[in-house]
Amino acid sequence: MENYHTKDLSLAAALFAIGRKFVGLSPNGDGRSFDFNFKNESACEVSARAFWSGALRINALEYSNALRTLKDI
């Protein structure tokens, strides 16, 4: 099973908030930023499509906490 990678903090926070398994950061190809990595690429892709279409339901407090957590990493 492949990992899902995103450099978008808001999407990463949404995935984190809904319980997708965060596995760490990896350097992005530009040398200045990092990608957020999650297990189960196919489940994350479905969640990402739902997030970008506005269909993903997220608890506001969990989303806010996820943003803070990921910013602190």
Number of C-alpha atoms within 10 A of each C-alpha: 7 9 15 18 20 17 16 11 15 16 19 24 24 24 24 21 20 16 10 18 15 18 12 14 17 14 12 14 9 7 7 7 11 17 18 23 19 22 17 15 16 13 13 20 14 11 20 19 13 13 17 10 9 9 11 15 11 14 10 11 10 16 19 15 14 21 19 12 12 17 10 7 7
